[in-house]
């Protein structure tokens, strides 16, 4: 039996590792010798902070992590072209921060030799960003705002630009603005130092912004009210355009004329199929009716990395061995101005 080292979160929010026995492989699963994983500074760290703020020592520790990459060492059942020795990216509740992982086949995609394991670890958050971009329905030449230039916001901005939209990012942390610039997101505003509404109106003049994506957590009502003033307006003064919520933010809305004719949309996870067990374990949806599944979104992200059109390396601020996952999470929580993309390395 393989000895698995896995990252865990205690009921009080302490992050450590433990040894475990790797479970048997089920039909439709791929066993991966993990080389790298990416800690989500948004969703995962929100969970850690919540446990620290509301500790419950009676709760058992939970394994965490949902984005990794490595080498296939075993398959069983119909694994649809995934073969032994293949380099792959994986995502989902079984793609943990661990040295080995058993992952359902439809949450696994091959990666070419020129895409590194560390880069491929961004595929899950990339698919999350791509699902959000699909929800905005961007058109060539449209103007859009992305609020929050963390990993998902950065990727959303890049993907909107690839789709032909012009993007202005809103961010308060200078380091994230620099990372965005290194990822070819050249227009941004530090909303703590500048008037973001005026900058956004100037950016999209004389048309107004067609879309906005909220890629951050916390209360976003003030931001929403500011963004309304940046959107395009009809002659009757009603705001128009699409606003997509992909971050875990909370927005208080009023109906009627107070919100104009804005389309408010949510973007859920990575695309169709994620959390459908039958899909995850190999039952595909009909391509003609479900065009962009989770697996297809993952494949598109990897392809854009291969083509050098999607850039992720500037977002990787730190690398740690798996055994130092606690140090990595503390850094993400305590130093968000300097830490963003923390890669865990299991290849040593």
NORKA-V862843 format. One record per pair of residues at least 6 apart in sequence whose ideal C-beta (glycine too) atoms are under 7 Angstrom apart, sorted by the first residue. I is the first residue (numbers start at 1). J is the second residue. D is the distance in Angstrom with one decimal. If there is no record, write none. Layout:
I;J;D  I;J;D
//
This chain:
1;21;5.4  1;22;6.7  2;22;4.4  2;100;5.5  3;19;5.9  4;20;4.8  4;21;6.8  4;22;4.3  4;98;5.6  4;99;6.3  4;100;4.9  5;17;5.4  5;19;6.1  5;98;6.3  5;99;4.9  5;322;6.1  6;17;6.5  6;18;6.3  6;20;5.6  6;63;5.2  6;96;5.8  6;97;6.9  6;98;3.9  7;15;6.6  7;17;5.5  7;63;6.9  7;64;6.0  7;65;5.9  7;96;6.8  7;97;3.7  7;98;6.7  7;322;6.8  7;325;4.5  8;16;6.1  8;17;6.9  8;18;5.6  8;61;4.0  8;62;6.5  8;63;5.6  9;15;5.5  9;47;6.9  9;48;6.0  9;51;6.3  9;61;6.3  9;62;5.5  9;64;5.4  10;61;4.9  11;51;6.4  11;55;6.3  11;56;4.3  11;57;5.2  11;58;6.5  11;59;3.4  12;51;6.3  12;52;6.8  12;55;3.8  12;57;5.7  13;48;5.2  13;51;3.6  13;52;3.4  13;55;6.5  15;48;6.3  15;325;5.6  15;326;4.4  15;329;4.5  16;326;5.6  17;322;6.3  17;323;5.7  17;325;6.2  22;100;5.1  23;102;6.1  25;31;5.3  25;74;5.8  25;76;4.8  25;102;5.5  27;76;5.6  27;77;3.3  28;77;4.6  28;78;6.7  28;104;6.0  28;105;5.2  28;281;3.8  28;282;4.4  29;76;6.4  29;102;4.8  29;103;6.4  29;104;5.8  29;105;6.7  30;72;5.6  30;75;5.5  30;79;5.9  30;82;5.3  30;88;7.0  30;103;5.5  30;105;5.7  30;108;4.9  31;72;7.0  31;73;5.3  31;74;3.8  31;100;6.8  31;102;5.4  32;70;4.4  32;71;6.7  32;72;6.0  32;88;6.4  32;90;5.9  32;100;6.9  32;101;5.0  32;103;6.1  33;70;5.1  33;71;4.9  33;73;4.9  33;100;6.1  34;68;4.9  34;70;4.1  34;98;6.1  34;99;5.6  34;100;6.4  34;101;5.6  34;346;5.0  35;69;6.1  35;70;4.4  35;71;6.8  35;117;4.1  35;346;5.9  35;347;4.6  36;68;6.6  36;69;5.5  36;117;4.4  36;118;4.9  36;121;4.9  36;343;5.3  36;344;6.5  36;345;5.8  36;346;6.9  37;65;5.4  37;67;6.1  37;68;3.7  37;97;4.7  37;121;5.7  37;344;4.8  38;67;4.7  38;121;3.9  38;122;5.9  38;341;6.7  38;343;5.9  39;328;6.0  39;329;6.6  39;332;6.4  39;342;4.7  39;344;6.7  40;67;6.9  40;125;6.5  41;150;6.1  41;151;6.5  41;332;4.9  41;340;5.8  42;150;6.1  42;152;6.6  42;217;6.3  42;247;6.8  42;248;6.9  43;248;6.9  44;64;6.1  45;329;6.6  45;332;5.2  45;333;5.7  46;217;6.0  46;248;6.5  48;329;5.7  48;333;6.7  49;333;6.2  63;96;5.2  64;96;6.6  64;97;6.5  65;95;6.7  65;96;4.0  65;97;3.4  65;98;7.0  66;91;5.8  66;92;5.7  66;93;6.1  66;95;5.4  66;124;6.1  67;91;5.3  67;95;6.0  67;121;5.5  67;123;7.0  67;124;3.7  67;125;6.4  68;90;5.5  68;95;4.8  68;101;6.2  68;121;6.0  69;88;6.7  69;89;4.6  69;90;6.8  69;111;6.6  69;117;4.3  69;120;3.9  69;121;4.9  70;88;6.9  70;117;6.6  71;85;6.6  71;87;6.0  72;82;6.0  72;83;6.7  72;84;5.7  72;85;6.4  72;86;4.6  72;88;5.8  73;84;6.8  75;82;6.0  75;84;6.7  78;282;5.8  79;105;5.0  80;105;5.7  80;282;6.5  82;88;6.7  82;105;6.1  82;108;5.9  86;110;5.6  87;110;6.8  87;111;4.9  88;108;5.1  88;109;6.4  88;110;5.7  88;111;6.1  89;109;5.5  89;111;5.3  89;120;3.9  89;121;7.0  89;123;4.2  89;298;6.6  89;302;6.3  90;101;6.5  90;103;4.3  90;107;6.0  90;108;4.8  91;107;5.2  91;123;6.5  91;124;3.6  91;270;6.8  91;298;6.7  92;103;6.4  92;104;6.7  92;107;4.3  92;274;6.7  92;280;6.8  94;101;5.9  94;102;5.9  94;103;4.8  94;104;6.8  95;101;5.6  95;103;5.2  95;107;6.8  97;322;6.5  97;325;5.9  97;344;5.4  99;322;6.5  99;346;4.6  104;280;3.8  104;281;4.9  105;281;6.7  105;282;5.2  106;273;6.4  106;279;5.8  106;280;5.3  106;282;6.0  106;295;5.0  107;280;5.6  107;294;6.8  109;123;7.0  109;295;6.3  109;298;4.6  109;299;5.1  109;302;6.0  111;120;4.5  111;302;5.5  112;306;5.4  114;306;6.3  115;302;6.2  115;305;5.1  115;306;5.7  118;316;6.3  118;343;5.0  119;305;5.6  119;312;5.4  119;313;6.8  120;302;6.5  121;343;6.3  122;312;4.5  123;298;5.1  123;301;4.9  123;302;5.9  124;270;6.5  125;151;5.2  125;152;5.6  125;155;6.4  126;155;5.4  126;301;3.5  126;310;7.0  127;270;3.8  127;271;6.0  127;294;6.2  127;297;3.9  127;298;5.0  127;301;5.7  128;152;5.8  128;246;6.9  128;269;6.3  128;270;5.3  129;152;5.1  129;155;3.6  129;156;4.5  129;159;5.8  130;159;5.8  130;297;4.8  130;300;6.3  130;301;6.2  131;267;5.2  131;269;6.7  131;270;5.7  131;271;4.8  131;297;6.2  132;156;5.5  132;213;5.8  132;244;5.5  132;246;3.9  132;267;3.8  133;156;5.9  133;159;4.5  133;160;5.7  133;163;6.4  134;292;6.1  135;244;4.8  135;265;5.0  135;267;4.4  136;144;6.9  136;211;4.6  136;213;6.3  136;242;5.4  136;244;5.1  137;242;6.5  138;144;6.8  138;160;5.5  138;163;4.4  138;164;6.7  138;165;4.4  138;211;6.4  139;164;7.0  140;164;3.3  141;164;6.4  142;165;4.7  142;210;4.0  142;211;6.4  143;165;7.0  143;166;5.1  143;203;6.7  143;204;3.9  143;207;6.4  143;209;4.8  143;210;5.6  144;160;5.6  144;165;4.9  144;167;5.4  144;209;6.1  144;210;6.2  144;211;4.1  144;212;6.3  145;168;5.5  145;170;6.3  145;200;5.8  145;209;5.6  145;212;4.2  145;227;6.3  145;230;6.3  146;153;5.2  146;156;5.3  146;157;4.7  146;167;5.9  146;169;4.9  146;170;7.0  146;213;4.9  146;215;6.1  147;170;4.5  147;212;6.8  147;213;6.9  147;214;5.0  147;215;6.3  147;216;6.1  147;223;5.8  148;171;6.7  148;215;4.1  148;216;3.4  148;247;6.0  149;157;6.9  149;169;4.8  149;171;4.1  149;176;4.6  149;177;6.6  149;180;4.8  149;188;6.8  150;176;6.7  150;215;6.5  150;216;6.9  150;340;6.4  151;315;5.8  151;340;6.4  151;341;6.2  152;215;4.9  152;246;6.2  152;247;6.9  153;169;6.9  153;215;3.4  154;179;6.7  154;180;5.6  154;183;5.8  154;185;6.7  154;315;6.1  156;213;5.2  156;215;5.7  156;246;6.9  157;167;4.8  157;169;5.5  157;180;6.7  157;185;4.6  158;183;5.9  158;184;6.9  158;185;6.5  158;310;5.7  158;311;6.8  160;167;5.1  161;167;5.6  162;304;6.9  162;309;5.8  167;185;6.5  167;187;6.6  168;187;4.8  168;188;6.6  168;189;6.5  168;200;5.8  168;203;4.6  169;180;5.7  169;185;5.8  169;188;4.0  170;189;5.8  170;191;5.1  170;196;5.4  171;177;5.2  171;188;5.9  171;190;6.4  172;190;6.1  172;191;5.9  172;192;4.4  173;336;6.6  173;337;5.0  174;190;6.9  175;337;5.5  175;338;5.7  176;340;6.5  177;188;5.1  177;190;6.4  179;314;5.0  179;315;5.5  179;340;6.7  180;188;5.8  182;314;3.6  183;311;4.5  183;314;5.4  183;315;7.0  184;311;6.3  187;203;6.6  189;196;4.9  189;199;4.3  196;226;6.6  197;226;5.3  197;229;5.2  197;230;5.8  200;209;6.3  200;230;4.0  201;230;5.8  207;232;5.9  208;231;5.7  208;232;3.0  208;233;5.9  209;230;5.1  209;231;5.2  209;232;6.4  209;241;6.2  210;232;6.2  210;241;5.0  211;241;5.6  211;242;4.7  212;227;5.0  212;243;4.9  213;244;4.9  213;246;6.1  214;220;5.5  214;223;6.9  214;245;4.9  214;246;6.8  214;247;5.4  214;249;5.3  215;246;5.4  215;247;4.6  216;247;4.4  216;249;5.8  217;247;5.4  217;248;4.2  217;249;5.6  218;249;5.9  219;250;5.4  220;249;3.7  220;250;6.3  220;251;4.9  221;251;5.6  221;252;4.5  224;251;4.8  227;243;6.7  228;239;5.2  228;260;6.9  231;239;4.4  231;240;6.4  231;241;4.4  231;262;6.6  232;240;5.3  232;241;5.6  233;239;5.7  233;240;6.9  234;240;5.8  238;257;7.0  238;260;4.0  238;261;4.9  239;260;3.4  239;261;7.0  239;262;5.5  240;260;6.5  240;261;5.1  240;262;6.6  241;262;6.1  242;263;4.6  242;265;6.2  243;262;5.8  243;263;7.0  243;264;5.3  243;265;7.0  244;265;4.8  244;267;5.3  245;251;6.7  245;266;5.1  245;267;6.9  246;267;4.2  253;259;5.9  253;264;6.7  270;294;4.5  270;297;5.8  271;292;5.4  271;293;5.6  271;294;4.3  271;297;4.3  272;285;6.3  272;290;5.1  272;292;6.9  272;293;4.9  272;294;6.5  273;279;3.9  273;280;6.8  273;285;6.6  273;293;4.7  273;294;4.4  273;295;6.9  274;294;4.5  279;285;6.7  285;293;6.0  301;310;6.6  304;310;3.8  305;312;6.8  315;340;5.7  315;341;4.0  316;341;4.1  316;343;5.7  317;338;6.6  317;339;5.2  317;340;5.2  317;341;5.5  317;342;6.8  318;328;6.6  318;331;6.5  318;339;5.8  318;342;4.8  319;343;4.7  319;345;5.5  320;327;6.2  320;328;4.5  320;342;6.6  320;344;5.8  320;345;6.9  321;345;5.7  321;348;6.1  322;344;5.0  322;346;5.1  325;344;6.0  328;342;4.5  328;344;6.7  331;339;4.6  331;342;6.8  332;339;5.1  332;342;5.8
//
